[in-house]
Every structure is written in C-alpha cells, then in structure tokens.
Amino acid sequence: MDRSELADFLRHCRTRVSPAAVGLPRGPRRRTPGLRREEVAQLAGMSTDHYTRLEQARGSRPSRQMLAAAARALRLTGDERDHLFHLAGEEPPRDRSATQHVRPGLLLVLDRLTDAPAQVVDDRGDLLAQNALAKALTGDASARPEAERNIIWRYFTDPAARELFPEGDRAHGARAAVADLRAALARRPDDARLAALVRGLRARSAEFAALWETHDVAVRRADTKGFLHPVVGLVEVACEVLLSPEHDQRLVIFTARPGSESHERLELLRVLGLQEPSYG
C-alpha cells in the first residue's frame, strides 16, 4: 500500500468533483474546490474520520468494499478505479462483464434526478447506488452489511424485507426476480459470484428453488410497483429501466402520475428528507 500516493490521488479526485455533479448544494462559505471530505465520506457510506485518515496518509488499508465505494463517490472511471486499488495494494476487480463499478454516466443521471426515486442495480441484484429519494422510500442500502445489499437475497431469505411491498404484488415480484436472475446466469455461466448466489438461494428458500425449476427467463424492463412506506403509506409507481449495453447494470427510475395520491406522497417524502424506514 502506497499511503502517500493514495492520499494524493484521493485529494486530487475530490477537488475535481463539484457538489452539483453529485446532487449536493454548493452552500455558502465554500472556499475549497470540489467536495469536502465529509461529503465524500457520506457518499461512500463510511465515517468521515476513516476517510480523513486515508487522505492524510495515516489510515489502515481500506477494504475492497471501501475502495469500490470511494471510487463511486469520486466518480472515477474504470481505469482510475483500478489505479486506486493498486495504490491500496489490492488487485482490481477483473470481472469486466459484471463490474460493480457504476459507470460515471449512470451516476451523473442518478444525481440529477431529485424529484423521483432512482437507483442503480446490477443483474445479480446488488444495489449499487441510490439517490436521496430512493433511500427515503426503500431504505439506505449503504447502511446495511454487504450481503444484505442484494435485493434478491433479502427478498427470499428475510421475511421482513417483503413488508416493503403490498401482499398482492409479492408473488409477481418473486417470479420476475428469478426470471431475471436466470437470464443473467445464461449470459455469464462462468460468473462464480452469480452461480454462488443461485446455489445459496436454492438451498435457503424453497420458494426460490420451486420458481427456479420453472425455467422462466425475462430481463427486467418497464413495470409497475407498489411500496408500503411506514410513514406516508402506499406509493404506486411506474418503473422505467434503462439497461447498460451489456445488460449487467440498470438505472431504475420510479415515477408517479402527477396529481395522483402517490405523487403527493413522494413529494411529502422529498420534503421530509432522508429518514430510514423501518422494514425489519
């Protein structure tokens, strides 16, 4: 680990990212260019103290998960992300067909969406990034342990995770998730992480195992969905899904019809700000 070079690189990357580029207000009395340390830490889901230590060349070696989160927060390109890993003494991820590094273009669109919940999900079901309204609606995934950031795993192994959805929608959601996962495995049969996820779900969930045997295959695209928020109640939305060229990442945007009760409830959530919903 090259602490000095790592610190210099982090500082340089931080100064070139404007608050507006990541959906943050510029605010008064901002003397330094780019983001503040605490803003990078917030975007990466880590403590300000830990990130500060890295920039001061006195921190412990960051985990691979932390490096990936910092790369997303700083809007690094794929090459820059790899350089960050090398400086930390880590081998960069090599699974180019299913990278968890969110493309800067997707993050830019995500940050510009302030009036609609939106998130980036990969085809394994890993929730990679959310805007503020998505966190307010469904919970902040960055606050969960890494294993619990997979929305398919949680859906089939944690009964509390289903409390987010109306009971009448749950069977359709389960079928759609399994069909999408089978399509992903067909595209990448040698993806060890994807295969391990399927094996684990078949072992842990009888429902998943039964649905897997139906051999339904479908890539998730446009759909409708309902969310049961513990404060504002039922929010019914249309889901627009923008697929990456390789279909390994998708930007999911939730919109409610203007003037509808669901639209008013989303507006209320936006006013209330980020409050972690309790879904168990």
Secondary structure, DSSP 4 states (H G I P E B T S, - for coil): --HHHHHHHHHHHHHTS-GGGGT----SS--SSS--HHHHHHHHTS-HHHHHHHHTT-SPPPPHHHHHHHHHHTT--HHHHHHHHHHTT-PPP--GGG--S--HHHHHHHHH--SS-EEEEETT-BEEEE-HHHHHHH--GGGS-GGGGBHHHHHHH-GGGGGGS-GGGHHHHHHHHHHHHHHHHHH-TT-HHHHHHHHHHHHH-HHHHHHHTTT------SEEEEEEETTTEEEEEEEEEEE-TTSSEEEEEEE--TTSHHHHHHHHHHHH--------
